[in-house]
């Protein structure tokens, strides 16, 4: 009769090792993705601030243009 204990232990050991490697890879990928998300959020925040600044400048230009167009007194009056 063949002793299957070493074979069973080898299969179980290999499975546990593969699960450990898979878990390590998943943790590494999660950390990399989390770091990428933080960097992306930082870029988005910087772009939002730049947009707010540009919109404020545009509003100021529109206000100045409006004032220049409509604040002149009628010379005929």
Backbone torsions as a table, in degrees:
resi	resn	phi	psi	omega
1	UNK	NA	140.6	-176.4
2	UNK	-88.0	135.4	177.1
3	UNK	-84.3	112.9	-176.4
4	UNK	-93.2	-2.5	-178.0
5	UNK	-58.6	-47.6	179.5
6	UNK	-62.8	-35.1	179.4
7	UNK	-67.2	-45.5	179.6
8	UNK	-62.6	-43.8	179.1
9	UNK	-64.2	-37.4	178.5
10	UNK	-66.2	-42.3	178.9
11	UNK	-64.9	-44.5	179.0
12	UNK	-64.3	-43.5	178.9
13	UNK	-62.0	-41.5	178.0
14	UNK	-64.7	-42.2	178.3
15	UNK	-62.1	-44.8	179.3
16	UNK	-63.9	-41.0	178.4
17	UNK	-62.6	-44.6	178.9
18	UNK	-64.3	-38.6	177.0
19	UNK	-64.8	-38.6	177.4
20	UNK	-64.1	-43.0	177.8
21	UNK	-63.5	-44.2	178.6
22	UNK	-61.4	-43.4	179.0
23	UNK	-63.1	-41.4	177.7
24	UNK	-61.9	-42.3	178.1
25	UNK	-64.5	-42.0	179.7
26	UNK	-64.3	-41.5	178.1
27	UNK	-63.8	-43.1	179.0
28	UNK	-62.1	-45.5	179.3
29	UNK	-63.1	-40.1	178.9
30	UNK	-62.0	-43.0	179.3
31	UNK	-64.8	-41.7	179.0
32	UNK	-63.4	-45.4	179.7
33	UNK	-63.8	-39.6	179.3
34	UNK	-63.4	-40.7	177.9
35	UNK	-65.6	-42.0	177.9
36	UNK	-61.7	-39.1	179.6
37	UNK	-65.0	-40.8	178.3
38	UNK	-63.2	-43.1	179.1
39	UNK	-64.8	-40.7	179.0
40	UNK	-64.2	-42.1	178.2
41	UNK	-63.1	-37.3	177.7
42	UNK	-64.1	-42.4	178.3
43	UNK	-64.1	-42.0	179.6
44	UNK	-63.2	-42.9	178.7
45	UNK	-61.8	-41.3	179.0
46	UNK	-64.6	-41.3	178.2
47	UNK	-65.4	-39.0	177.3
48	UNK	-61.8	-43.8	179.9
49	UNK	-64.1	-40.5	178.1
50	UNK	-63.5	-40.4	178.0
51	UNK	-63.8	-42.6	178.9
52	UNK	-60.3	-42.4	179.4
53	UNK	-63.8	-44.7	179.9
54	UNK	-64.8	-39.8	179.9
55	UNK	-66.5	-40.8	178.1
56	UNK	-62.7	-41.1	178.3
57	UNK	-64.9	-39.8	178.9
58	UNK	-64.3	-43.3	177.8
59	UNK	-60.8	-41.0	178.8
60	UNK	-62.5	-42.8	178.7
61	UNK	-64.2	-41.6	179.2
62	UNK	-63.6	-43.6	178.1
63	UNK	-60.9	-44.0	179.3
64	UNK	-63.2	-41.4	178.4
65	UNK	-64.2	-44.0	178.1
66	UNK	-59.4	-46.2	178.9
67	UNK	-62.4	-41.2	179.9
68	UNK	-65.6	-35.2	-177.5
69	UNK	-78.8	-37.5	-169.2
70	UNK	-113.5	1.9	-179.2
71	UNK	-98.7	-1.4	178.2
72	UNK	-71.3	140.4	176.0
73	UNK	-81.6	147.8	179.6
74	UNK	-70.9	117.7	-177.8
75	UNK	-66.7	-20.7	-179.9
76	UNK	-78.3	-14.3	-175.3
77	UNK	-81.6	NA	NA
